[in-house]
Amino acid sequence: MKKLILATVFMSSSFSAFSSSDWTYEEKLSTGDTCFYMQNSETGQPFLALGNGVPDSVAEECTNNGSGERAEKEFAKHSHPQYAPQPKDENFNRGLDIYNACIAGANVDGGALAKIVGKYSGKPSDINKIRKAYNYGSVVARGPRDCTNYTMGY
């Protein structure tokens, strides 16, 4: 009984990797056959999905006629935006730089401070905040937690 259940679970899990797809792409050939592409649920990339009864000539034509490249371009147009990383805003980057300046101060690393300050040329108020964080790190901070609290304003 256990072998039957394990075999059923294995078969259903291996089939489910190819059965559920959010995206499909079809392209008709001059012979009347169809190149059918689906999204692989494991890799997220499109792949040519032809059944076992399809002749090798159809698979070869689908591979060589450029439909795979067109499918990838179409997939890129319709990819899900919620999976794309969101760009960080200026406040996030400034806060991260303030934290890194504090850590550089705790480690007495003037080179890291110079790199951070170099990003903010022409913004004296931001440079002042970064220098204060460096000074706090060099004088007060005993570890990363102190720099986190300084950056977050606790």
CYANA upper distance limits for C-alpha pairs under 8 A (distance plus 0.5 A):
  1 MET  CA      5 ILE  CA      6.89
  2 LYS  CA      6 LEU  CA      6.62
  3 LYS  CA      7 ALA  CA      6.52
  4 LEU  CA      8 THR  CA      6.63
  5 ILE  CA      9 VAL  CA      6.63
  6 LEU  CA     10 PHE  CA      6.54
  7 ALA  CA     11 MET  CA      6.54
  8 THR  CA     12 SER  CA      6.57
  9 VAL  CA     13 SER  CA      6.53
 10 PHE  CA     14 SER  CA      6.60
 11 MET  CA     15 PHE  CA      6.54
 12 SER  CA     16 SER  CA      6.47
 13 SER  CA     17 ALA  CA      7.15
 14 SER  CA     18 PHE  CA      8.07
 15 PHE  CA     19 SER  CA      6.57
 16 SER  CA     20 SER  CA      6.65
 17 ALA  CA     40 ASN  CA      7.55
 17 ALA  CA     41 SER  CA      6.20
 17 ALA  CA     42 GLU  CA      7.15
 18 PHE  CA     40 ASN  CA      6.76
 18 PHE  CA     41 SER  CA      7.22
 20 SER  CA     41 SER  CA      7.63
 21 SER  CA     38 MET  CA      6.90
 21 SER  CA     39 GLN  CA      6.08
 21 SER  CA     40 ASN  CA      7.52
 21 SER  CA     41 SER  CA      7.06
 22 ASP  CA     39 GLN  CA      7.27
 23 TRP  CA     38 MET  CA      6.47
 23 TRP  CA     39 GLN  CA      6.15
 23 TRP  CA     75 PHE  CA      7.99
 24 THR  CA     36 PHE  CA      7.75
 24 THR  CA     37 TYR  CA      6.04
 24 THR  CA     38 MET  CA      5.03
 24 THR  CA     39 GLN  CA      7.10
 25 TYR  CA     36 PHE  CA      6.34
 25 TYR  CA     37 TYR  CA      5.47
 25 TYR  CA     38 MET  CA      7.03
 25 TYR  CA     71 ALA  CA      6.73
 25 TYR  CA     74 GLU  CA      8.33
 26 GLU  CA     34 THR  CA      6.98
 26 GLU  CA     35 CYS  CA      6.13
 26 GLU  CA     36 PHE  CA      5.09
 26 GLU  CA     37 TYR  CA      6.78
 27 GLU  CA     34 THR  CA      6.09
 27 GLU  CA     35 CYS  CA      5.62
 27 GLU  CA     36 PHE  CA      7.12
 27 GLU  CA     67 SER  CA      7.59
 28 LYS  CA     32 GLY  CA      6.80
 28 LYS  CA     33 ASP  CA      6.50
 28 LYS  CA     34 THR  CA      5.02
 28 LYS  CA     35 CYS  CA      6.86
 29 LEU  CA     33 ASP  CA      5.86
 29 LEU  CA     34 THR  CA      6.27
 29 LEU  CA     35 CYS  CA      7.73
 33 ASP  CA     58 VAL  CA      7.70
 35 CYS  CA     48 LEU  CA      7.62
 35 CYS  CA     49 ALA  CA      8.27
 35 CYS  CA     50 LEU  CA      7.92
 35 CYS  CA     58 VAL  CA      8.46
 35 CYS  CA     59 ALA  CA      8.31
 35 CYS  CA     62 CYS  CA      6.19
 35 CYS  CA     67 SER  CA      7.99
 36 PHE  CA     48 LEU  CA      6.46
 36 PHE  CA     49 ALA  CA      6.04
 36 PHE  CA     50 LEU  CA      7.08
 37 TYR  CA     46 PRO  CA      6.59
 37 TYR  CA     47 PHE  CA      5.85
 37 TYR  CA     48 LEU  CA      5.06
 37 TYR  CA     49 ALA  CA      5.85
 37 TYR  CA     68 GLY  CA      8.43
 37 TYR  CA     71 ALA  CA      7.48
 38 MET  CA     46 PRO  CA      5.81
 38 MET  CA     47 PHE  CA      6.13
 38 MET  CA     48 LEU  CA      7.19
 38 MET  CA     49 ALA  CA      6.80
 39 GLN  CA     44 GLY  CA      6.24
 39 GLN  CA     45 GLN  CA      5.92
 39 GLN  CA     46 PRO  CA      4.82
 39 GLN  CA     47 PHE  CA      6.83
 40 ASN  CA     44 GLY  CA      5.55
 40 ASN  CA     45 GLN  CA      6.02
 40 ASN  CA     46 PRO  CA      6.45
 40 ASN  CA     47 PHE  CA      7.10
 41 SER  CA     45 GLN  CA      8.36
 45 GLN  CA     72 GLU  CA      8.37
 46 PRO  CA     71 ALA  CA      7.63
 46 PRO  CA     72 GLU  CA      6.91
 46 PRO  CA     75 PHE  CA      7.70
 47 PHE  CA     68 GLY  CA      8.30
 48 LEU  CA     68 GLY  CA      7.96
 50 LEU  CA     54 VAL  CA      7.02
 50 LEU  CA     59 ALA  CA      7.90
 54 VAL  CA     58 VAL  CA      7.24
 54 VAL  CA     59 ALA  CA      7.80
 55 PRO  CA     59 ALA  CA      7.33
 56 ASP  CA     60 GLU  CA      6.54
 57 SER  CA     61 GLU  CA      6.57
 58 VAL  CA     62 CYS  CA      6.63
 59 ALA  CA     63 THR  CA      6.65
 60 GLU  CA     64 ASN  CA      6.63
 61 GLU  CA     65 ASN  CA      6.26
 62 CYS  CA     66 GLY  CA      7.80
 62 CYS  CA     67 SER  CA      6.68
 62 CYS  CA     68 GLY  CA      7.83
 63 THR  CA     67 SER  CA      7.57
 63 THR  CA     68 GLY  CA      7.09
 66 GLY  CA     70 ARG  CA      7.00
 67 SER  CA     71 ALA  CA      6.46
 68 GLY  CA     72 GLU  CA      6.73
 69 GLU  CA     73 LYS  CA      6.78
 70 ARG  CA     74 GLU  CA      6.61
 71 ALA  CA     75 PHE  CA      6.47
 72 GLU  CA     76 ALA  CA      6.64
 73 LYS  CA     77 LYS  CA      6.94
 74 GLU  CA     78 HIS  CA      6.97
 75 PHE  CA     79 SER  CA      6.29
 80 HIS  CA     84 ALA  CA      7.86
 88 LYS  CA     92 PHE  CA      6.66
 88 LYS  CA     93 ASN  CA      7.28
 89 ASP  CA     93 ASN  CA      7.03
 90 GLU  CA     94 ARG  CA      6.61
 91 ASN  CA     95 GLY  CA      6.57
 92 PHE  CA     96 LEU  CA      6.65
 93 ASN  CA     97 ASP  CA      6.63
 94 ARG  CA     98 ILE  CA      6.64
 94 ARG  CA    126 ASP  CA      8.21
 95 GLY  CA     99 TYR  CA      6.75
 95 GLY  CA    151 THR  CA      7.06
 96 LEU  CA    100 ASN  CA      6.65
 97 ASP  CA    101 ALA  CA      6.47
 97 ASP  CA    116 ILE  CA      6.98
 97 ASP  CA    130 ILE  CA      7.69
 98 ILE  CA    102 CYS  CA      6.76
 98 ILE  CA    129 LYS  CA      7.59
 98 ILE  CA    130 ILE  CA      5.66
 98 ILE  CA    133 ALA  CA      6.41
 98 ILE  CA    134 TYR  CA      8.38
 98 ILE  CA    151 THR  CA      6.94
 99 TYR  CA    103 ILE  CA      6.83
 99 TYR  CA    133 ALA  CA      7.75
 99 TYR  CA    147 CYS  CA      6.43
 99 TYR  CA    148 THR  CA      6.99
 99 TYR  CA    150 TYR  CA      8.32
 99 TYR  CA    151 THR  CA      6.19
100 ASN  CA    104 ALA  CA      6.55
101 ALA  CA    105 GLY  CA      6.63
101 ALA  CA    112 ALA  CA      7.85
101 ALA  CA    113 LEU  CA      6.32
101 ALA  CA    116 ILE  CA      7.68
101 ALA  CA    130 ILE  CA      6.55
101 ALA  CA    131 ARG  CA      7.88
101 ALA  CA    133 ALA  CA      6.30
101 ALA  CA    134 TYR  CA      5.35
101 ALA  CA    137 GLY  CA      8.04
102 CYS  CA    106 ALA  CA      6.79
102 CYS  CA    130 ILE  CA      8.40
102 CYS  CA    133 ALA  CA      5.22
102 CYS  CA    134 TYR  CA      4.97
102 CYS  CA    135 ASN  CA      7.79
102 CYS  CA    136 TYR  CA      6.91
102 CYS  CA    137 GLY  CA      4.82
102 CYS  CA    138 SER  CA      7.91
102 CYS  CA    141 ALA  CA      8.30
102 CYS  CA    147 CYS  CA      6.14
103 ILE  CA    107 ASN  CA      6.75
103 ILE  CA    134 TYR  CA      7.84
103 ILE  CA    137 GLY  CA      6.51
103 ILE  CA    143 GLY  CA      8.25
103 ILE  CA    144 PRO  CA      7.08
103 ILE  CA    147 CYS  CA      7.00
104 ALA  CA    108 VAL  CA      6.26
104 ALA  CA    109 ASP  CA      5.45
104 ALA  CA    110 GLY  CA      7.58
104 ALA  CA    112 ALA  CA      6.66
104 ALA  CA    113 LEU  CA      6.98
104 ALA  CA    134 TYR  CA      6.95
104 ALA  CA    137 GLY  CA      7.57
104 ALA  CA    138 SER  CA      8.35
105 GLY  CA    109 ASP  CA      6.67
105 GLY  CA    110 GLY  CA      8.07
105 GLY  CA    113 LEU  CA      8.39
105 GLY  CA    133 ALA  CA      8.04
105 GLY  CA    134 TYR  CA      4.88
105 GLY  CA    135 ASN  CA      6.61
105 GLY  CA    136 TYR  CA      7.59
105 GLY  CA    137 GLY  CA      4.79
105 GLY  CA    138 SER  CA      4.67
105 GLY  CA    139 VAL  CA      8.35
106 ALA  CA    134 TYR  CA      8.08
106 ALA  CA    137 GLY  CA      4.89
106 ALA  CA    138 SER  CA      4.98
106 ALA  CA    139 VAL  CA      8.02
106 ALA  CA    141 ALA  CA      6.61
106 ALA  CA    142 ARG  CA      7.54
106 ALA  CA    143 GLY  CA      7.67
107 ASN  CA    137 GLY  CA      8.45
107 ASN  CA    138 SER  CA      7.70
108 VAL  CA    138 SER  CA      6.75
109 ASP  CA    113 LEU  CA      7.29
110 GLY  CA    114 ALA  CA      6.76
111 GLY  CA    115 LYS  CA      6.92
112 ALA  CA    116 ILE  CA      6.80
113 LEU  CA    117 VAL  CA      6.55
113 LEU  CA    131 ARG  CA      8.45
113 LEU  CA    134 TYR  CA      7.82
114 ALA  CA    118 GLY  CA      6.46
115 LYS  CA    119 LYS  CA      7.45
116 ILE  CA    120 TYR  CA      7.99
116 ILE  CA    130 ILE  CA      8.49
117 VAL  CA    121 SER  CA      7.60
117 VAL  CA    127 ILE  CA      6.46
117 VAL  CA    130 ILE  CA      7.63
120 TYR  CA    124 PRO  CA      8.22
120 TYR  CA    126 ASP  CA      7.25
120 TYR  CA    127 ILE  CA      6.84
121 SER  CA    127 ILE  CA      8.34
123 LYS  CA    127 ILE  CA      6.87
124 PRO  CA    128 ASN  CA      6.55
125 SER  CA    129 LYS  CA      6.87
126 ASP  CA    130 ILE  CA      6.76
127 ILE  CA    131 ARG  CA      6.64
128 ASN  CA    132 LYS  CA      6.66
129 LYS  CA    133 ALA  CA      6.75
130 ILE  CA    134 TYR  CA      6.76
131 ARG  CA    135 ASN  CA      6.68
132 LYS  CA    136 TYR  CA      6.56
133 ALA  CA    137 GLY  CA      6.59
133 ALA  CA    150 TYR  CA      8.18
133 ALA  CA    151 THR  CA      8.44
134 TYR  CA    138 SER  CA      6.70
135 ASN  CA    139 VAL  CA      6.53
136 TYR  CA    140 VAL  CA      5.85
136 TYR  CA    141 ALA  CA      6.87
137 GLY  CA    141 ALA  CA      5.19
137 GLY  CA    142 ARG  CA      8.27
137 GLY  CA    147 CYS  CA      7.23
141 ALA  CA    146 ASP  CA      5.78
141 ALA  CA    147 CYS  CA      6.89
142 ARG  CA    146 ASP  CA      6.97
143 GLY  CA    147 CYS  CA      7.36
144 PRO  CA    148 THR  CA      6.68
145 ARG  CA    149 ASN  CA      6.72
146 ASP  CA    150 TYR  CA      6.64
147 CYS  CA    151 THR  CA      6.58
148 THR  CA    152 MET  CA      6.56
149 ASN  CA    153 GLY  CA      6.35
149 ASN  CA    154 TYR  CA      5.48
150 TYR  CA    154 TYR  CA      6.76
